[in-house]
Amino acid sequence: MGINRDKPGRWKTDIIRSVDMYNRWFMEHAPEAFKGVRAKTATDVVEALAATKGLTAVTPKLLAGAPQILPALRMSTCPPLAVDRLIGLAGVDGNLVKSMDKLGRIPPKMKPTELNRQLARIGNTLSRLADRDFLVWLDRRKPATVAETDRAATVIADRLCGSLANPIVRNAQETRQLEKVAKWLRDRGYRRCLDRGAKFDSLKPGTFAVHVNVPAALEGTKKVTVSVDVAIQPSKTSRRVLPILLEAKSAGDYTNVNKRRKEEAQKHRQLLETYGRRVKYILLLCGYFDSGYLGYEASEGIDWVWEHRIDDLAKLGL
């Protein structure tokens, strides 16, 4: 018997309760999560402005030595530049810009001469499009004051965080969900395994691990790694069994969940192909998960626990 996937009669009520729970959390805590990241981002932006002398010296040498400042520089222009737009305007290698923006590093195999040429193009594009409405010192000889720099850093940080608003909220929500699961388990005597080298199938009874990589097969031959949020080895097991694999999911709207639902199904199929019906892959849901999403996951054989009824974890033998 399933936990929730075989009980469609109560899906509608649970969806309403889940949405209400997410909305309460968002109204109470999301602004704080956003402000915390914005404060850290503003500090980083001040450092970027200092390094570039207020965007008056965006040189190849500077960009090569501090590639991680590129996101802040993209938000300093008018209009703010998306990664692909900067690539197109500067006429440079997309891998270079994406590596600087996402990884904070220069691709190691680029030839120095070509790297210098492309970084110069990036710097020229950013300088030409610099937003003089708040970078007011660019049109005068007098350098920026502390107040002007702080004001500009706040604007850039707001732009940068605005483009990252959904990931910021999603990361804060995931952290909260995992903390709630950990507390639920600890209250029942479970201990967290802190050994990063421990294999998921070697967890001792009564322990759990967070952010676990599970080796799996793809189409019978190619090996892949399936990442799960929590692996739990039940304390009441008398024989060697696979741990329960729990995936924490939250959503602030209905659109994105129906785009993402195939991801869980793919993970589940890979795990089944590798470990058979022994594997238990469970979702922990909070937020906007509609009947279309639930029906899809149920048809794939995936069950779930609603966060507003987290005690249903006990039905897994925990």
Sequence and secondary structure as in RCSB ss.txt:
>XXXX:A:sequence
MGINRDKPGRWKTDIIRSVDMYNRWFMEHAPEAFKGVRAKTATDVVEALAATKGLTAVTPKLLAGAPQILPALRM
STCPPLAVDRLIGLAGVDGNLVKSMDKLGRIPPKMKPTELNRQLARIGNTLSRLADRDFLVWLDRRKPATVAETD
RAATVIADRLCGSLANPIVRNAQETRQLEKVAKWLRDRGYRRCLDRGAKFDSLKPGTFAVHVNVPAALEGTKKVT
VSVDVAIQPSKTSRRVLPILLEAKSAGDYTNVNKRRKEEAQKHRQLLETYGRRVKYILLLCGYFDSGYLGYEASE
GIDWVWEHRIDDLAKLGL
>XXXX:A:secstr
  SSTT GGGHHHHHHHHHHHHHHHHHHHHHHHHHHHHHHHHHHHHHHHHHTTTTT   HHHHHH GGGHHHHHT
TBSS   HHHHHHHHT  HHHHHIIIIISS  TTS HHHHHHHHHHHHHHHHHTB TTT GGGGSSS   HHHHH
HHHHHHHHHHHHHTHHHHHHHHHHHHHHHHHHHHHHTTT EE   TT  GGG  TTEEEEEEEEEEEETTTEEEE
EEEEEEEE SS SS    EEEEEEEESSHHHHHHHHHHHHHHHHHHHHHHGGG EEEEEEEE   HHHHHHHHHT
T EEEEGGGGGGGGGGT 
